[in-house]
Amino acid sequence: MTTTADTILTEIIGMLVEIVGDEFLLSEEVTMRTTFNEDLALESIEFVALAELLHHRYGSDVDLMGFLAEKDMDAILAMSVGELVTHIGRVTHASLARAASPGAGAAPAAPAAPAVPSPTPAG
């Protein structure tokens, strides 16, 4: 089963409602273009709460703090919900692909070398 962008967006909106309250979000329609800083005015403690909820929902592969650490301050301030949705989709797709391929990550076994008799001195 693949996770669609619409499903991820709906789940993130649910997490945001849990964090900031639905009365705040009812005044703002959260879309892929909604920014965390300017539109939602999320504070750092709320990002931590979001990171925790994402971890519980999607596992350790979705690391919000690691994702933010790859960005400079301007990119963090301008980050949209859509960027996070895309990141989650990419990470969960990669995780599903790894889980679906048996033996992924394991090194292939080297073929056994044929036994070669030692040369005997002529004599």
DSSP file (Angstrom, degrees, kcal/mol; ACC not computed):
  #  RESIDUE AA STRUCTURE BP1 BP2  ACC     N-H-->O    O-->H-N    N-H-->O    O-->H-N    TCO  KAPPA ALPHA  PHI   PSI    X-CA   Y-CA   Z-CA
    1    1 A M              0   0    0      0, 0.0     2,-0.3     0, 0.0    95,-0.0   0.000 360.0 360.0 360.0 128.8    0.0    0.0    0.0
    2    2 A T        -     0   0    0     94,-0.0     2,-0.6     1,-0.0    87,-0.0  -0.721 360.0-125.8 -99.0 151.2    1.4    3.4   -0.9
    3    3 A T        -     0   0    0     -2,-0.3     2,-0.1    86,-0.1    90,-0.1  -0.847  26.7-146.3 -96.4 122.0    0.8    6.6    1.0
    4    4 A T     >  -     0   0    0     -2,-0.6     4,-2.5     1,-0.1     5,-0.2  -0.439  22.7-114.2 -85.8 161.6   -0.5    9.3   -1.2
    5    5 A A  H  > S+     0   0    0      1,-0.2     4,-2.9     2,-0.2     5,-0.2   0.878 118.0  54.1 -60.2 -38.5    0.2   13.0   -0.8
    6    6 A D  H  > S+     0   0    0      2,-0.2     4,-2.4     1,-0.2    -1,-0.2   0.909 109.3  47.6 -63.6 -40.8   -3.4   13.7    0.0
    7    7 A T  H  > S+     0   0    0      2,-0.2     4,-2.3     1,-0.2    -2,-0.2   0.923 113.4  47.3 -65.3 -44.3   -3.3   11.1    2.8
    8    8 A I  H  X S+     0   0    0     -4,-2.5     4,-2.7     2,-0.2    -2,-0.2   0.922 111.6  51.2 -63.8 -43.8   -0.1   12.5    4.2
    9    9 A L  H  X S+     0   0    0     -4,-2.9     4,-2.6     1,-0.2    -2,-0.2   0.928 110.2  49.4 -58.8 -45.9   -1.5   16.0    4.1
   10   10 A T  H  X S+     0   0    0     -4,-2.4     4,-2.1     1,-0.2    -1,-0.2   0.901 111.9  48.7 -60.3 -41.5   -4.6   14.9    5.9
   11   11 A E  H  X S+     0   0    0     -4,-2.3     4,-2.0     2,-0.2    -1,-0.2   0.898 111.1  49.4 -66.9 -40.1   -2.5   13.2    8.6
   12   12 A I  H  X S+     0   0    0     -4,-2.7     4,-2.8     2,-0.2    -2,-0.2   0.908 109.1  52.3 -65.8 -40.8   -0.3   16.2    9.0
   13   13 A I  H  X S+     0   0    0     -4,-2.6     4,-2.5     1,-0.2    -1,-0.2   0.922 108.9  51.2 -60.0 -42.6   -3.3   18.5    9.4
   14   14 A G  H  X S+     0   0    0     -4,-2.1     4,-1.9     1,-0.2    -1,-0.2   0.893 110.5  48.6 -60.1 -40.2   -4.6   16.1   12.1
   15   15 A M  H  X S+     0   0    0     -4,-2.0     4,-2.0     2,-0.2    -2,-0.2   0.905 110.4  50.8 -66.3 -41.4   -1.2   16.3   13.9
   16   16 A L  H  X>S+     0   0    0     -4,-2.8     4,-3.3     2,-0.2     5,-0.6   0.894 108.2  52.4 -64.2 -39.3   -1.3   20.1   13.6
   17   17 A V  H  X5S+     0   0    0     -4,-2.5     4,-1.7     1,-0.2    -1,-0.2   0.916 109.7  49.9 -60.1 -42.6   -4.8   20.2   15.1
   18   18 A E  H  <5S+     0   0    0     -4,-1.9    -1,-0.2    -5,-0.2    -2,-0.2   0.867 117.8  40.2 -62.9 -36.2   -3.5   18.1   18.0
   19   19 A I  H  <5S+     0   0    0     -4,-2.0    -2,-0.2    -5,-0.1    -3,-0.2   0.940 132.3  17.6 -80.6 -50.1   -0.6   20.5   18.5
   20   20 A V  H  <5S-     0   0    0     -4,-3.3     4,-0.2    -5,-0.1    -3,-0.2   0.563 110.2-105.6-105.3  -9.9   -2.1   23.9   18.0
   21   21 A G    >X< -     0   0    0     -4,-1.7     4,-1.5    -5,-0.6     3,-0.6   0.219  20.8-101.3  95.1 142.7   -5.8   23.2   18.4
   22   22 A D  H 3> S+     0   0    0      1,-0.2     4,-2.3     2,-0.2     5,-0.2   0.771 114.4  66.2 -72.2 -25.4   -8.6   23.1   15.8
   23   23 A E  H 3> S+     0   0    0      2,-0.2     4,-0.6     1,-0.2    -1,-0.2   0.867 105.4  45.4 -64.6 -33.1   -9.9   26.5   16.6
   24   24 A F  H X4 S+     0   0    0     -3,-0.6     3,-0.9    -4,-0.2     4,-0.4   0.933 115.2  45.8 -71.8 -46.4   -6.7   28.0   15.3
   25   25 A L  H >< S+     0   0    0     -4,-1.5     3,-0.9     1,-0.2    -2,-0.2   0.761 100.9  67.3 -71.4 -23.8   -6.6   25.8   12.2
   26   26 A L  H 3< S+     0   0    0     -4,-2.3    -1,-0.2     1,-0.3    -2,-0.2   0.811  98.8  52.8 -64.7 -27.4  -10.2   26.4   11.4
   27   27 A S  T << S+     0   0    0     -3,-0.9     2,-0.4    -4,-0.6    -1,-0.3   0.648 112.3  51.7 -80.6 -13.8   -9.3   30.0   10.7
   28   28 A E  S <  S-     0   0    0     -3,-0.9     2,-0.7    -4,-0.4    -1,-0.1  -0.986  78.0-139.7-123.5 126.9   -6.6   28.9    8.3
   29   29 A E        -     0   0    0     -2,-0.4     2,-0.6    -3,-0.0    -3,-0.1  -0.781  24.0-141.5 -82.6 119.8   -7.1   26.4    5.5
   30   30 A V        +     0   0    0     -2,-0.7     2,-0.2    -5,-0.2   -17,-0.1  -0.733  34.3 158.6 -87.5 121.3   -4.0   24.2    5.5
   31   31 A T    >   -     0   0    0     -2,-0.6     3,-1.0   -18,-0.0    50,-0.3  -0.681  59.6 -86.7-127.4-178.1   -2.9   23.3    2.0
   32   32 A M  T 3  S+     0   0    0      1,-0.2    50,-2.5    -2,-0.2    51,-0.3   0.780 128.3  52.3 -62.7 -26.0    0.4   22.2    0.4
   33   33 A R  T 3  S+     0   0    0     48,-0.2    -1,-0.2    47,-0.1     2,-0.1   0.560  80.4 115.6 -88.7  -8.7    1.3   25.9    0.1
   34   34 A T    <   -     0   0    0     -3,-1.0    47,-3.0    46,-0.1     2,-0.3  -0.401  60.2-140.1 -63.0 131.6    0.7   26.7    3.7
   35   35 A T  B   > -A   80   0A   0     45,-0.3     5,-1.8     1,-0.1     4,-0.3  -0.720   6.7-140.1 -96.2 147.6    4.0   27.7    5.4
   36   36 A F  T   5S+     0   0    0     43,-2.1     6,-2.8    -2,-0.3    -1,-0.1   0.866  98.4  36.5 -70.9 -36.4    4.8   26.7    8.9
   37   37 A N  T  >5S+     0   0    0     40,-0.5     4,-0.8    42,-0.5    41,-0.1   0.976 126.5  27.1 -83.7 -61.9    6.3   30.0    9.9
   38   38 A E  T  45S+     0   0    0     39,-0.6    -2,-0.1     2,-0.2    40,-0.1   0.929 131.4  32.0 -73.3 -46.0    4.3   32.7    8.3
   39   39 A D  T  45S+     0   0    0     -4,-0.3    -3,-0.2     1,-0.1    -1,-0.1   0.925 135.0  23.6 -79.8 -45.0    0.9   31.1    7.9
   40   40 A L  T  4<S-     0   0    0     -5,-1.8    -3,-0.2     2,-0.1    -2,-0.2   0.653  86.6-144.6 -97.0 -17.6    0.8   28.8   10.9
   41   41 A A     <  -     0   0    0     -4,-0.8    -4,-0.2    -6,-0.2     2,-0.2   0.879  27.8-174.2  53.2  42.9    3.3   30.7   13.1
   42   42 A L        -     0   0    0     -6,-2.8     2,-0.2     4,-0.1    -1,-0.2  -0.464  11.9-143.5 -68.3 137.3    4.6   27.4   14.6
   43   43 A E    >>  -     0   0    0     -2,-0.2     4,-1.8     1,-0.1     3,-0.7  -0.539  28.1 -99.8 -96.5 167.4    7.1   27.8   17.4
   44   44 A S  H 3> S+     0   0    0      1,-0.3     4,-2.0     2,-0.2     5,-0.1   0.861 122.6  54.0 -58.8 -38.4   10.1   25.6   18.0
   45   45 A I  H 3> S+     0   0    0      1,-0.2     4,-2.0     2,-0.2    -1,-0.3   0.843 107.6  52.0 -65.8 -31.5    8.3   23.6   20.7
   46   46 A E  H <> S+     0   0    0     -3,-0.7     4,-2.4     2,-0.2    -1,-0.2   0.840 106.2  53.3 -73.1 -32.8    5.5   22.9   18.3
   47   47 A F  H  X S+     0   0    0     -4,-1.8     4,-2.7     2,-0.2    -2,-0.2   0.891 108.2  51.1 -64.9 -38.2    8.0   21.7   15.7
   48   48 A V  H  X S+     0   0    0     -4,-2.0     4,-2.0     2,-0.2    -2,-0.2   0.922 110.4  48.3 -63.5 -43.6    9.3   19.3   18.4
   49   49 A A  H  X S+     0   0    0     -4,-2.0     4,-2.2     2,-0.2    -2,-0.2   0.902 112.0  49.6 -62.7 -41.1    5.8   18.1   19.1
   50   50 A L  H  X S+     0   0    0     -4,-2.4     4,-2.7     1,-0.2     5,-0.2   0.909 108.4  53.2 -63.6 -42.3    5.2   17.6   15.3
   51   51 A A  H  X S+     0   0    0     -4,-2.7     4,-2.2     1,-0.2    -1,-0.2   0.900 109.1  49.7 -59.0 -41.0    8.5   15.7   15.0
   52   52 A E  H  X S+     0   0    0     -4,-2.0     4,-2.2     2,-0.2    -1,-0.2   0.918 111.8  47.0 -65.1 -44.7    7.4   13.4   17.8
   53   53 A L  H  X S+     0   0    0     -4,-2.2     4,-2.2     2,-0.2    -2,-0.2   0.897 112.0  50.5 -65.5 -39.8    4.0   12.7   16.2
   54   54 A L  H  X S+     0   0    0     -4,-2.7     4,-3.3     2,-0.2     5,-0.5   0.905 109.4  51.9 -62.8 -41.2    5.6   12.1   12.8
   55   55 A H  H  X S+     0   0    0     -4,-2.2     4,-1.9    -5,-0.2    -2,-0.2   0.918 111.2  46.9 -61.2 -44.4    8.0    9.6   14.4
   56   56 A H  H  < S+     0   0    0     -4,-2.2    -1,-0.2     2,-0.2    -2,-0.2   0.881 119.6  39.8 -66.0 -37.0    5.1    7.7   16.0
   57   57 A R  H  < S+     0   0    0     -4,-2.2    -2,-0.2    -5,-0.2    -3,-0.2   0.920 132.4  19.2 -78.8 -44.8    3.2    7.7   12.8
   58   58 A Y  H  < S-     0   0    0     -4,-3.3     3,-0.3     1,-0.3    -3,-0.2   0.507 103.1-121.1-110.2  -6.9    5.9    7.0   10.2
   59   59 A G    ><  -     0   0    0     -4,-1.9     3,-1.2    -5,-0.5    -1,-0.3  -0.285  48.3 -49.9  91.0 179.7    8.8    5.6   12.2
   60   60 A S  T 3  S+     0   0    0      1,-0.3    -1,-0.2    -2,-0.1    -5,-0.1   0.651 121.7  75.0 -71.2 -15.7   12.3    6.8   12.7
   61   61 A D  T 3  S+     0   0    0     -3,-0.3     2,-1.2     1,-0.2    -1,-0.3   0.824  85.5  68.5 -66.3 -28.6   13.0    7.2    8.9
   62   62 A V    <   +     0   0    0     -3,-1.2     2,-0.8    -8,-0.2    -1,-0.2  -0.767  69.2 172.1 -92.2  95.1   10.9   10.3    9.0
   63   63 A D     >  -     0   0    0     -2,-1.2     4,-2.5     1,-0.2     5,-0.2  -0.854  14.2-176.0-110.1  94.9   13.2   12.6   11.0
   64   64 A L  H  > S+     0   0    0     -2,-0.8     4,-2.6     1,-0.2     5,-0.2   0.903  85.0  50.2 -60.3 -43.0   11.8   16.1   11.0
   65   65 A M  H  > S+     0   0    0      1,-0.2     4,-2.0     2,-0.2    -1,-0.2   0.893 111.8  48.1 -65.8 -38.0   14.8   17.5   12.9
   66   66 A G  H  > S+     0   0    0      2,-0.2     4,-0.8     1,-0.2    -1,-0.2   0.894 111.2  51.3 -65.6 -40.1   17.2   15.9   10.5
   67   67 A F  H >< S+     0   0    0     -4,-2.5     3,-0.6     1,-0.2    -2,-0.2   0.905 112.3  46.0 -62.6 -43.0   15.2   17.2    7.6
   68   68 A L  H >< S+     0   0    0     -4,-2.6     3,-1.8     1,-0.2    -1,-0.2   0.844 103.8  63.2 -69.1 -33.4   15.3   20.7    9.0
   69   69 A A  H 3< S+     0   0    0     -4,-2.0    -1,-0.2     1,-0.3    -2,-0.2   0.748  96.0  60.0 -64.3 -22.8   19.1   20.4    9.8
   70   70 A E  T << S+     0   0    0     -4,-0.8     2,-0.3    -3,-0.6    -1,-0.3   0.542  98.6  75.4 -80.3  -6.2   19.7   20.1    6.1
   71   71 A K  S <  S-     0   0    0     -3,-1.8     2,-0.1    -4,-0.2    -3,-0.0  -0.729  79.1-123.8-107.4 153.2   18.2   23.5    5.4
   72   72 A D     >  -     0   0    0     -2,-0.3     4,-2.1     1,-0.1     3,-0.2  -0.418  41.4 -95.2 -83.9 173.1   19.5   27.0    6.1
   73   73 A M  H  > S+     0   0    0      1,-0.2     4,-2.5     2,-0.2     5,-0.2   0.871 124.0  51.7 -60.2 -41.1   17.5   29.4    8.2
   74   74 A D  H  > S+     0   0    0      1,-0.2     4,-1.6     2,-0.2    -1,-0.2   0.900 110.6  48.9 -63.0 -40.0   15.7   31.1    5.3
   75   75 A A  H  > S+     0   0    0     -3,-0.2     4,-0.6     2,-0.2    -1,-0.2   0.868 111.1  50.3 -68.2 -36.2   14.6   27.7    3.9
   76   76 A I  H >< S+     0   0    0     -4,-2.1     3,-0.9     1,-0.2   -39,-0.2   0.933 111.1  48.4 -65.7 -45.2   13.3   26.7    7.3
   77   77 A L  H 3< S+     0   0    0     -4,-2.5   -39,-0.6     1,-0.2   -40,-0.5   0.815 116.7  43.0 -65.4 -29.8   11.3   29.9    7.7
   78   78 A A  H 3< S+     0   0    0     -4,-1.6    -1,-0.2    -5,-0.2    -2,-0.2   0.455  84.0 131.4 -94.0  -1.8    9.9   29.5    4.2
   79   79 A M    <<  -     0   0    0     -3,-0.9   -43,-2.1    -4,-0.6   -42,-0.5  -0.244  43.2-151.4 -61.9 135.2    9.1   25.7    4.4
   80   80 A S  B  >  -A   35   0A   0    -45,-0.2     4,-1.4   -44,-0.1     3,-0.3  -0.602  27.4-113.7-101.7 164.3    5.7   24.7    3.4
   81   81 A V  H  > S+     0   0    0    -47,-3.0     4,-2.6   -50,-0.3   -49,-0.2   0.872 117.6  61.3 -60.2 -37.3    3.5   21.9    4.4
   82   82 A G  H  > S+     0   0    0    -50,-2.5     4,-2.7   -48,-0.3    -1,-0.2   0.860  98.6  54.8 -60.1 -37.5    3.9   20.5    0.9
   83   83 A E  H  > S+     0   0    0    -51,-0.3     4,-2.3    -3,-0.3    -1,-0.2   0.911 110.6  45.9 -62.2 -41.4    7.7   20.2    1.3
   84   84 A L  H  X S+     0   0    0     -4,-1.4     4,-2.8     2,-0.2    -2,-0.2   0.910 111.6  51.6 -68.0 -41.3    7.1   18.1    4.4
   85   85 A V  H  X S+     0   0    0     -4,-2.6     4,-2.6     2,-0.2    -2,-0.2   0.928 111.5  47.8 -58.9 -45.6    4.5   16.0    2.6
   86   86 A T  H  X S+     0   0    0     -4,-2.7     4,-2.5     2,-0.2    -2,-0.2   0.915 111.7  50.2 -62.2 -44.1    6.9   15.4   -0.3
   87   87 A H  H  X S+     0   0    0     -4,-2.3     4,-2.7     2,-0.2     5,-0.2   0.933 112.0  46.9 -59.8 -47.6    9.7   14.5    2.1
   88   88 A I  H  X S+     0   0    0     -4,-2.8     4,-3.0     1,-0.2     5,-0.3   0.917 112.1  50.8 -63.1 -43.1    7.5   12.0    4.0
   89   89 A G  H  X S+     0   0    0     -4,-2.6     4,-2.0    -5,-0.2    -1,-0.2   0.907 112.2  46.9 -60.2 -42.5    6.3   10.5    0.7
   90   90 A R  H  X S+     0   0    0     -4,-2.5     4,-2.2     2,-0.2    -2,-0.2   0.924 115.6  44.7 -65.6 -45.5    9.9   10.1   -0.5
   91   91 A V  H  X S+     0   0    0     -4,-2.7     4,-2.3     2,-0.2    -2,-0.2   0.922 115.4  45.9 -67.7 -44.4   11.1    8.5    2.7
   92   92 A T  H  X S+     0   0    0     -4,-3.0     4,-2.4    -5,-0.2    -1,-0.2   0.869 111.9  52.4 -69.6 -33.8    8.1    6.2    3.2
   93   93 A H  H  X S+     0   0    0     -4,-2.0     4,-2.3    -5,-0.3    -1,-0.2   0.923 111.0  47.3 -64.0 -43.8    8.3    5.1   -0.5
   94   94 A A  H  X S+     0   0    0     -4,-2.2     4,-2.2     2,-0.2    -2,-0.2   0.891 111.9  50.6 -64.4 -39.2   12.0    4.3   -0.1
   95   95 A S  H  X S+     0   0    0     -4,-2.3     4,-2.3     2,-0.2    -2,-0.2   0.909 110.9  48.4 -65.2 -41.8   11.3    2.4    3.1
   96   96 A L  H  X S+     0   0    0     -4,-2.4     4,-2.0     2,-0.2    -2,-0.2   0.894 110.5  51.6 -64.9 -39.1    8.6    0.4    1.4
   97   97 A A  H  X S+     0   0    0     -4,-2.3     4,-1.2     2,-0.2    -2,-0.2   0.908 111.1  47.5 -64.5 -41.6   10.9   -0.4   -1.5
   98   98 A R  H  < S+     0   0    0     -4,-2.2     6,-0.3     1,-0.2     3,-0.3   0.907 113.2  48.4 -65.1 -40.9   13.6   -1.6    0.9
   99   99 A A  H  < S+     0   0    0     -4,-2.3    -1,-0.2     1,-0.2    -2,-0.2   0.822 109.4  53.8 -69.0 -30.4   11.1   -3.7    2.8
  100  100 A A  H  < S+     0   0    0     -4,-2.0    -1,-0.2    -5,-0.2    -2,-0.2   0.745  94.1  75.3 -78.7 -23.5    9.7   -5.2   -0.4
  101  101 A S  S >< S-     0   0    0     -4,-1.2     3,-1.7    -3,-0.3    -1,-0.1  -0.804  84.0-132.7 -95.8 112.5   13.0   -6.4   -1.8
  102  102 A P  T 3  S+     0   0    0      0, 0.0     3,-0.1     0, 0.0    -2,-0.1  -0.336  87.8  11.8 -63.7 137.1   14.2   -9.6    0.1
  103  103 A G  T >  S+     0   0    0      1,-0.2     3,-2.0    -4,-0.1     2,-0.1   0.591  85.2 163.2  75.6   9.3   17.8   -9.5    1.1
  104  104 A A  T <   +     0   0    0     -3,-1.7    -1,-0.2    -6,-0.3     3,-0.1  -0.393  67.8  20.8 -62.8 136.0   18.1   -5.8    0.4
  105  105 A G  T 3  S+     0   0    0      1,-0.3     2,-0.4    -3,-0.1    -1,-0.3   0.178  98.2 113.1  91.2 -17.5   21.1   -4.4    2.1
  106  106 A A  S <  S-     0   0    0     -3,-2.0    -1,-0.3     1,-0.1     3,-0.1  -0.704  72.3-117.2 -88.6 139.1   22.8   -7.8    2.4
  107  107 A A        -     0   0    0     -2,-0.4     3,-0.1    -3,-0.1    -1,-0.1  -0.512  34.6-107.1 -72.5 137.9   25.9   -8.3    0.4
  108  108 A P        -     0   0    0      0, 0.0     2,-0.2     0, 0.0    -1,-0.1  -0.359  39.7-103.0 -64.4 146.6   25.6  -11.1   -2.2
  109  109 A A        -     0   0    0      1,-0.1     3,-0.1    -3,-0.1    -3,-0.0  -0.474  33.9-119.6 -71.5 138.5   27.5  -14.3   -1.2
  110  110 A A        -     0   0    0     -2,-0.2    -1,-0.1     1,-0.1     3,-0.1  -0.572  33.5-106.7 -76.2 139.5   30.7  -14.7   -3.1
  111  111 A P        -     0   0    0      0, 0.0     2,-0.2     0, 0.0    -1,-0.1  -0.357  40.2-100.6 -65.8 148.2   30.8  -17.9   -5.2
  112  112 A A        -     0   0    0      1,-0.1     3,-0.0    -3,-0.1    -3,-0.0  -0.460  36.5-117.5 -69.9 138.7   33.0  -20.6   -3.8
  113  113 A A        -     0   0    0     -2,-0.2    -1,-0.1     1,-0.1     2,-0.1  -0.565  32.8-110.2 -75.7 137.6   36.4  -20.9   -5.4
  114  114 A P        -     0   0    0      0, 0.0     2,-0.4     0, 0.0    -1,-0.1  -0.380  35.7-103.8 -67.6 147.1   37.0  -24.2   -7.2
  115  115 A A        -     0   0    0     -2,-0.1    -3,-0.0    -3,-0.0     0, 0.0  -0.575  37.4-165.5 -73.7 125.9   39.5  -26.5   -5.5
  116  116 A V        -     0   0    0     -2,-0.4     2,-0.0    -3,-0.0    -3,-0.0  -0.959  19.5-124.7-115.2 123.7   42.7  -26.4   -7.5
  117  117 A P        -     0   0    0      0, 0.0     3,-0.0     0, 0.0     0, 0.0  -0.350  30.0-109.4 -66.2 145.5   45.3  -29.1   -6.7
  118  118 A S        -     0   0    0      1,-0.1     2,-0.1    -2,-0.0     0, 0.0  -0.511  38.0-104.4 -71.0 140.2   48.7  -27.9   -5.8
  119  119 A P        -     0   0    0      0, 0.0    -1,-0.1     0, 0.0    -3,-0.0  -0.433  33.6-144.3 -65.5 138.2   51.3  -28.5   -8.4
  120  120 A T        -     0   0    0     -2,-0.1     2,-0.1    -3,-0.0     3,-0.0  -0.845  23.8-105.0-103.7 140.9   53.6  -31.4   -7.5
  121  121 A P        -     0   0    0      0, 0.0     2,-0.2     0, 0.0    -1,-0.0  -0.392  35.8-119.8 -65.1 137.8   57.2  -31.2   -8.4
  122  122 A A              0   0    0      1,-0.2     0, 0.0    -2,-0.1     0, 0.0  -0.519 360.0 360.0 -73.3 138.9   58.1  -33.4  -11.4
  123  123 A G              0   0    0     -2,-0.2    -1,-0.2    -3,-0.0     0, 0.0   0.668 360.0 360.0 179.7 360.0   60.6  -36.0  -10.6
